[in-house]
Amino acid sequence: MRNTLGDLNNHLFAQLERLNDEDITGEELKEEIIRAKAVTGIASQIINNADVILQAKKLQVETLGRDNVVIPKMLED
């Protein structure tokens, strides 16, 4: 994982695929649901953090101009 929002998106879809796996039942399914809830909480924090970074970069663009602002790797695909 390179730690971009694109990577997070891929990870979330992989988690969704695991939850949709019909071969997972019983305790294994319960564990996967717990894991999914944990991933969701962490993903929400990452997304909120990225939003703060994005808002700061927008302010920099407004004050410094587009050519003087570097987009963080986290916000790349």
C-alpha positions as CSV (number, residue, x, y, z in Angstrom):
1,M,0.0,0.0,0.0
2,R,1.3,3.4,-1.0
3,N,-1.1,5.2,1.3
4,T,-3.2,7.2,-1.2
5,L,-6.9,7.6,-1.3
6,G,-6.9,5.3,-4.3
7,D,-5.3,2.6,-2.2
8,L,-7.8,3.1,0.5
9,N,-10.6,2.8,-2.0
10,N,-9.1,-0.5,-3.3
11,H,-8.8,-1.8,0.3
12,L,-12.4,-0.9,1.1
13,F,-13.7,-2.7,-2.0
14,A,-11.6,-5.8,-1.1
15,Q,-13.2,-5.7,2.4
16,L,-16.6,-5.5,0.7
17,E,-15.8,-8.5,-1.4
18,R,-14.8,-10.5,1.7
19,L,-18.1,-9.6,3.3
20,N,-20.0,-10.7,0.2
21,D,-18.2,-14.1,0.1
22,E,-20.9,-16.7,0.5
23,D,-18.4,-19.3,1.7
24,I,-17.8,-17.3,4.9
25,T,-20.3,-18.2,7.6
26,G,-20.6,-18.4,11.4
27,E,-17.7,-17.3,13.5
28,E,-15.6,-16.4,10.5
29,L,-18.3,-14.1,9.2
30,K,-18.7,-12.5,12.7
31,E,-14.9,-11.9,12.7
32,E,-15.0,-10.4,9.2
33,I,-17.9,-8.0,10.3
34,I,-15.9,-6.9,13.3
35,R,-12.9,-6.3,11.0
36,A,-15.0,-4.4,8.6
37,K,-16.3,-2.1,11.3
38,A,-12.7,-1.4,12.4
39,V,-11.7,-0.7,8.8
40,T,-14.6,1.6,8.4
41,G,-13.7,3.6,11.5
42,I,-10.1,4.0,10.4
43,A,-11.1,4.8,6.8
44,S,-13.4,7.5,8.0
45,Q,-10.5,9.1,10.0
46,I,-8.3,8.9,6.9
47,I,-11.0,10.5,4.7
48,N,-11.5,13.3,7.3
49,N,-7.8,13.9,7.4
50,A,-7.6,14.1,3.6
51,D,-10.5,16.6,3.6
52,V,-8.6,18.8,6.0
53,I,-5.5,18.6,3.8
54,L,-7.5,19.3,0.7
55,Q,-9.1,22.4,2.2
56,A,-5.7,23.7,3.2
57,K,-4.4,23.1,-0.3
58,K,-7.3,25.0,-1.7
59,L,-6.5,27.9,0.5
60,Q,-2.9,27.8,-0.6
61,V,-4.0,27.8,-4.2
62,E,-6.2,30.9,-3.6
63,T,-3.4,32.8,-1.8
64,L,-0.2,31.5,-3.5
65,G,-1.5,30.5,-6.9
66,R,-1.8,27.1,-8.5
67,D,1.8,26.8,-9.7
68,N,3.1,27.2,-6.1
69,V,1.2,24.3,-4.6
70,V,2.2,20.7,-4.5
71,I,-0.5,18.1,-4.2
72,P,0.3,15.6,-1.4
73,K,0.8,11.9,-2.5
74,M,-2.1,11.0,-0.2
75,L,-4.5,12.8,-2.5
76,E,-3.3,11.1,-5.6
77,D,-5.1,8.1,-7.2
